């Protein structure tokens, strides 16, 4: 396990700038460009734990803010702006860590904006997408309409999801993975919700789920890059 210092960076997007945090251990074998969810930024405890845990598994990360979060607004950016931000962050990771295989995705909204960007035009040097709770639909409104664009994604995809995720009902998520075929891998976490929280009555702790999640993520990256 190699310790890694966090480095602050600035990323230019559509005439403005957003903040980013890069954590790259000396033994990094890949980099994951990790986008935050709709309601929290890159410094949320989940994002911090993911970055620290992946550094210990020889995976660098680049976290970044979407413009609305950077500017303290509550309403998310347009899809166009969000996708441009993802593209700019990926380009920065490629520039800062030349030669490292890149993966992209993130938590909920951030993962979906990433996949939409990649479906529109492949993200440079990205060899796989990783979703930490893909928001397939709004709570209580099961559907797979938000996933239509995934049929245009031509790189391997890893879906990490809780069995109690109110944003991804299994009756819709499992058939989606089947339709995507060999490109898609699904890992379910028993009793976990959209935030990968598990009830105390299960006898498990959120930290246990995070460990399993990061072990799965790192192993999948290893399988993709060979």
Phi, psi and omega in degrees: 000132182245129177289150180222135178275147178272132182240128179277138179225168177237136183238127178277132180218116173047049176082002177231184180227148174232158180273153175218159178229120180251135175231111186230101177293155182301331183262020183303133178251352179195168176230136179250115177276109196250110182267144182279168178281178187293324188261354182223158181263192186289345180264007177300149185303324179296316181295319179296314180297321179296314181296315179296317181293322180289326176300321178288351178247022176064034176237120176285157176225149168234110173265154181204161178264142166283154184307318182298323179288321178299323184267003177077020177269152181271328184279126180300156179294166172298158178302322180299313180292318179298317180292324176296325179293316176302314182297320179293321179293319178297318179297322178294319178297319179296321180289317185285331184232064183299137177092343179277135174299139181252140171237153181218162181149216178151197184273121171051246181309317181297322178293319181292321177296326178293314181293325177295319178298316182292324178293326180291315178198123185312133178289132186302126175068006179276125184253358179189154178245140182231124183248121177263078184085084180284127182279084185292330181198169175286152178305133179079004180231063185306131181189165173236022181299326181291352184256003184304323183292341183296338178294343180266357179276125187250020177240162178300145180230136176245123178253117176253122188213147174274149180289345177253020183290114182285353177260000183207079180297134185297334178294342177252324182292314182297315176297326177299313180299320179296318179295324181288341174070216187296342180290337189246138175236132179245128173239119181260145179243111185304132174071000181277146177263196184296334179264007182063031173269139177240141179297148181300329183295345179284344182083001178251159177246158178302326180296327178294319179295318179298319178299314179296319180299312183289326175298316179297314182299312182295321179294321179294318176302315179301321180291324181290317184274346175076000000 
